[in-house]
Amino acid sequence: MRPYDPESLHIYDTTLRDGTQQEGLSLSVADKLAVARHLDDLGVGFIEGGWPGSNPKDAEFFRRAQTELNLRGAKLAAFGSTRRASRAAADDPQVAALRDAGTPVVCLVAKSDRRHVERALRTTLAENLAMIRDTVEHLRAEGKRVFVDAEHFFDGYRVDEAYGLEVVRTAAEAGAEVVVLCDTNGGMLPTQIGDTVLAVLDASGARLGIHCHDDSGCAVANSLVAVQAGVTHVQGAANGYGERCGNANLFTVVAGLETKLATPVLPPGRLRELVRVSHAIDELTNSTPDTHRPYVGASAFAHKGGLHASAVKIDPDMYQHIDPAQVGNDMRMLVSELAGRATIELKGRELGLDLSDEKEALGRIVELVKEREATGFAYEAAEASFELLLRDEVYGPERYFTLDSWRVIVEQRADGEVVSEATVKLETRGERHVSTAEGNGPVNALDKALREALAKAYPGLKAVDLTDFKVRILDGREGSGAVTRVLVETSDGQTRWDTIGVDENIIAASWQALQDAVTYGLRRQNEVPDPDAT
């Protein structure tokens, strides 16, 4: 593996500009500053902050970045277009905005497809080349490092190779440090990318970069192939954000370069921050993390099949392409109807339980899981419920209360208001408690009543809150009479856990999940079970 050198292969992040074009994704200036800090923590080389001449928000970002963004290693880049036709670069207001953005780097977008020059810009091919040359020379004279994004390059190259090459040569000769070949429509395949990069390198001698979109599902592969073909600058967005199907996921590209191509592109030790940074940026963009993302997803190193688990027990590398710790992730064992004894044993080890000598209990647990999952349980989505099941079967049941009954009433009053009321009757530590609570729905009311009934015996439950509630109908053919699966997410402010319930009655299923949630929470608080509870 060669030594780390951030200038030998640029990692250029475009989350704050191209990534924000994703449908439904919007960032405040404060959000953009926070995302930039996370990217800098990861160790990317360049952060594209936005287009200062296009909107007030991006202009404010660059203004605030000069005093609020103390980047440790990354260099901030401003994005914008070449000068307009028939206007001097020094007199173009958009070029002025780039010049005044206060960044050491400017990335210019330029047309490289003759059809876009003639139909979109409505100018001549010669004038487009002059626009590129004049703008690059002007910004270079102002002391800026200049990168040029050759927009729609691969589509344009197939139509007119000679003009595409002329765009690359013009930008490079004018002083552009990198000319970035863009698969703007995202339709290229890896072989097309590799062949074109090799041909353009040979014909131009320019330093080339790659910018891919994922419309054909090949953005990451195309980026890696381009590097293998000779590009030394890679663009992408955090978590693959971007318009339509997104940009190349820069985190996947970085992980691939480091772990597959033995090419260090982050400072030593930073790759282990990949999962943390990915999830932190998802939080800032209000995006739900995709559990199946390569390298960083919660399921990226999750094993479900019993055959897999048996092999993983012997050697984890037999079913994992890398050690998950390299990117800050962990191996996980999923418990399902596909589980065997090895799965259960490894899952127990993950939970801190040594089950190697519990052969009989392991057999019971395997059969119980299969039996329950056949009726609709899904323990891979409710690990807290599975841990309770596991402990009960190995160590015997531990209960904190004995339920007498619960009842829920939903009433619509004459004024149209709908009120939910729940009553829970239970016994704990020799005392009987009856609690009634109202909620914004039957499950919320039941949750409140249960925790109020237990509050005297277990005051720590005040810190426990239901944070999410999901319902799934398991057999749509039965309509409203079908079996219902309920998943409940609960938090104590420090961590979250998921529990499950299954029943034909949605409230009964909810009660099962709530009871497990409270029991798990009490165990987390090291509460002593009630010896008389059943």
CORVENGI-V171880 format. One line per field, one symbol per residue. burial: 1 if it has 9 or more other C-alpha atoms within 8 Angstrom, else 0. Layout:
burial: ???
This chain:
burial: 000101001111111111111100101010111111111101111111111110000111111110001000011111111110000010010111111010111111111111011100001010111011111111110001111111111111100110111111111101111111111101111100111111011001011111111111011101111110111111111111111001111111111111100111110001111110111111111000001010111111111111011111100110000001011110011111111111111111110000100000111111001111100111100111111101111000001111000101010000000011111111111000111111101111111111111110010110010100100011000000011111111111000111111111010111111101111111100000010010
